Amino acid sequence: MSPDIAMVVGIIIAGFSIPSMMSALSDGRAPRASAVTILIAGGLIVYAVRTHPGGYRLEDLPQVFVRVVAQFI
């Protein structure tokens, strides 16, 4: 898996897990599934940062999203 794809998938998974965590906390349930998905997302992001030469800067993320979407179109 390329670092760009890992970064994009990790950010998307993290984004989707935040509302799930908020829902579980507001219902008084333990956010177990959300915690697992955040760990997976964090692992993907760390993998992407460590394997990409020079790492990523915050300014690079929009270009990374565009490159990944362009690969699939």
C-alpha positions as a LaTeX table, in Angstrom:
\begin{tabular}{lrrr}
\hline
Residue & $x$ (\AA) & $y$ (\AA) & $z$ (\AA) \\
\hline
Met1 & 0.00 & 0.00 & 0.00 \\
Ser2 & 1.41 & 3.36 & $-0.96$ \\
Pro3 & 1.86 & 5.94 & 1.79 \\
Asp4 & $-0.55$ & 8.33 & 0.05 \\
Ile5 & $-3.37$ & 5.78 & 0.06 \\
Ala6 & $-2.66$ & 4.87 & 3.68 \\
Met7 & $-2.79$ & 8.54 & 4.68 \\
Val8 & $-6.08$ & 9.20 & 2.90 \\
Val9 & $-7.74$ & 6.02 & 4.21 \\
Gly10 & $-6.51$ & 6.76 & 7.73 \\
Ile11 & $-7.89$ & 10.30 & 7.67 \\
Ile12 & $-11.24$ & 9.14 & 6.29 \\
Ile13 & $-11.57$ & 6.37 & 8.89 \\
Ala14 & $-10.67$ & 8.80 & 11.68 \\
Gly15 & $-13.23$ & 11.28 & 10.39 \\
Phe16 & $-16.00$ & 8.68 & 10.36 \\
Ser17 & $-15.14$ & 7.33 & 13.81 \\
Ile18 & $-15.48$ & 10.68 & 15.61 \\
Pro19 & $-19.30$ & 10.92 & 15.21 \\
Ser20 & $-19.55$ & 7.28 & 16.24 \\
Met21 & $-17.57$ & 7.99 & 19.38 \\
Met22 & $-19.68$ & 11.04 & 20.20 \\
Ser23 & $-22.86$ & 9.01 & 19.72 \\
Ala24 & $-21.66$ & 6.26 & 22.04 \\
Leu25 & $-20.62$ & 8.74 & 24.71 \\
Ser26 & $-23.92$ & 10.64 & 24.55 \\
Asp27 & $-25.87$ & 7.36 & 24.89 \\
Gly28 & $-23.80$ & 6.36 & 27.91 \\
Arg29 & $-22.16$ & 3.41 & 26.15 \\
Ala30 & $-18.48$ & 2.61 & 26.03 \\
Pro31 & $-17.04$ & 3.64 & 22.64 \\
Arg32 & $-15.21$ & 0.36 & 22.04 \\
Ala33 & $-15.75$ & 0.09 & 18.29 \\
Ser34 & $-14.87$ & 3.76 & 17.81 \\
Ala35 & $-11.70$ & 3.36 & 19.83 \\
Val36 & $-10.63$ & 0.41 & 17.68 \\
Thr37 & $-11.28$ & 2.33 & 14.47 \\
Ile38 & $-9.34$ & 5.34 & 15.76 \\
Leu39 & $-6.42$ & 3.04 & 16.57 \\
Ile40 & $-6.57$ & 1.60 & 13.05 \\
Ala41 & $-6.71$ & 5.09 & 11.55 \\
Gly42 & $-3.81$ & 6.23 & 13.70 \\
Gly43 & $-1.79$ & 3.21 & 12.65 \\
Leu44 & $-2.40$ & 3.96 & 8.98 \\
Ile45 & $-1.43$ & 7.59 & 9.42 \\
Val46 & 1.74 & 6.70 & 11.32 \\
Tyr47 & 2.63 & 4.12 & 8.66 \\
Ala48 & 2.15 & 6.73 & 5.94 \\
Val49 & 4.25 & 9.36 & 7.69 \\
Arg50 & 7.07 & 6.94 & 8.45 \\
Thr51 & 7.27 & 5.38 & 4.96 \\
His52 & 6.88 & 8.58 & 2.91 \\
Pro53 & 10.29 & 10.11 & 2.23 \\
Gly54 & 10.49 & 13.35 & 4.16 \\
Gly55 & 7.10 & 12.82 & 5.80 \\
Tyr56 & 4.02 & 14.95 & 5.18 \\
Arg57 & 3.29 & 18.56 & 5.89 \\
Leu58 & $-0.17$ & 19.89 & 6.58 \\
Glu59 & $-0.06$ & 21.82 & 3.31 \\
Asp60 & 0.56 & 18.56 & 1.38 \\
Leu61 & $-2.67$ & 16.85 & 2.44 \\
Pro62 & $-5.00$ & 18.40 & $-0.18$ \\
Gln63 & $-2.56$ & 17.37 & $-2.92$ \\
Val64 & $-2.38$ & 13.87 & $-1.46$ \\
Phe65 & $-6.18$ & 13.56 & $-1.59$ \\
Val66 & $-6.22$ & 14.74 & $-5.21$ \\
Arg67 & $-3.47$ & 12.28 & $-6.21$ \\
Val68 & $-5.29$ & 9.35 & $-4.61$ \\
Val69 & $-8.63$ & 10.24 & $-6.17$ \\
Ala70 & $-6.94$ & 10.73 & $-9.55$ \\
Gln71 & $-5.47$ & 7.21 & $-9.32$ \\
Phe72 & $-8.95$ & 5.70 & $-9.05$ \\
Ile73 & $-10.63$ & 7.80 & $-11.75$ \\
\hline
\end{tabular}
